[in-house]
Amino acid sequence: MLRQLFPEAIFSRTLSPSAERRLRLAQARAEESIIRAHVDNALMFVDTLAEDLPFDRAIDNYVRLMGIPEPLASTVATRTLVVLGQDLVPYRRRARDDEGAADDTRPKLRLNEAADARSQRAAKRA
């Protein structure tokens, strides 16, 4: 009976490769938003408890109270520590280190170039 209501031709179980890529990109953006929200809230938690707890214990308490599972918990704790540490490192040295690190370790993303090349190949075939 369900097959009559939901035929496979309309609701296929597998996604096309392009839909799969879009789904993965959307999932990555959503996960990144969740991490950013947790880091912001953990920073607020650290600030609120600064008089009572050292920052590392405040972060651990935030992660535990919120029930954040691993590996997300480690990511939230690390990124929160990075933000807190930026205040301790002098700006000029940090800016110089960030510029060198960004150029040396991060490859240039060429997602648009790859998509353009695929569409040009498809246009040639048509």
N, C-alpha and C positions, 0 to 999 in steps of 0.2 A: 503494500500500500504506500509506504514512504517513497518508493521508487517512482510512483506515478506523480506524487507531489513535488519531489525534488529529483528530476532526471539528471543523470551524470553529465549530460551535454551542457547543462546550465551551470551546475555546481561541481566542477571537476575537483578531484582530490589533490591533484598536483598543480603547482603553479608554473607558469611559463618562466623561463630564466629572467626575463626583464622584470616580471612581477616579483619574483623571488629577491632580486637585487633591491628593488624599491622597498620591499618589506623589511629586508635587513637594514637598510639605511634608516628607515622610520624607527625600527626597534633600537638602533644605536642612538638616535637622537633622543628617544624617550628615556633610555637608560641614563644618558648623560644628564638630562634634566633632573632625573631622580637623584643622581649623585650630587649635582649642584645644590638642590634643595636641602639634602641632608647636610652638606658642608655648611651652608648658611645657618641652618638650625643648630648644628654642633658649635659653630662659632658663637652664636647667641647663648647657648648653654654654657660654654666656657666663660663668656663674659659675665653671665649672671652668677656663676659659682666661683668667680675668681678669688674672692675673699676666703672661701671655705675649702677649696680644693685646688691642687696644682692642675695645670691645663691637661696633662696627659691622663690623669685620673678622671677629669671631667669628660674628656672625649670617650674614654672607655665606658663611663657610666651612661653617656648618651647612647652609644651603640648598643649597650646591654638593655637599657630601658626601652629603646625603640624596637628591639628584637630584630636588628638588621643581621641577616645571615652572611656567612662568608661566601665568596670572596668580596662581596660588596662592603662588608664591615671594614676590612683592611683598606679598601680604596677610599672610603669616607674618612677613616682615621688619618691616612697618609696625606690626602689632599687638605684636610683641616690643618694638619701640622705644617704643611707647605705654606698655607696662607698665614698662619701665625709666625712662621719663620721669616717671612718676607719683611716683617717689621724689625727683625733683629739684624738683618744684613743691610749694610749701607747701600743706598740707592744706586750710586755710580758703579760700584763693583757688581751689583746684581744686574744692572742694565747691560754692562759690558759682558758679563757671563752669559746672560740670556741671548744676546745677539750672536755670540759665537756658537752657543749650543744649538740655537735654532737653525743656523746655516749649515752646521756640520752634521747634525744627527737627523734632521727631518727632511725626507725627500720631498720634492715639489710634487703636489698632487696634480694629476692630469686627467681627471674624470671627464671634463668637458671635451678634451681632445679625443679621448677614446670613443665617446658617444658620437662625435662628429664624424670620425673615421668610419664607424659602423653604418651611419646613415648614408654616407657617400658611397660605401660599398653596396648597400641595398639599392640605392638609386641607380647605380651602374648596371646591376642585375636586372632591373625592371625595364 
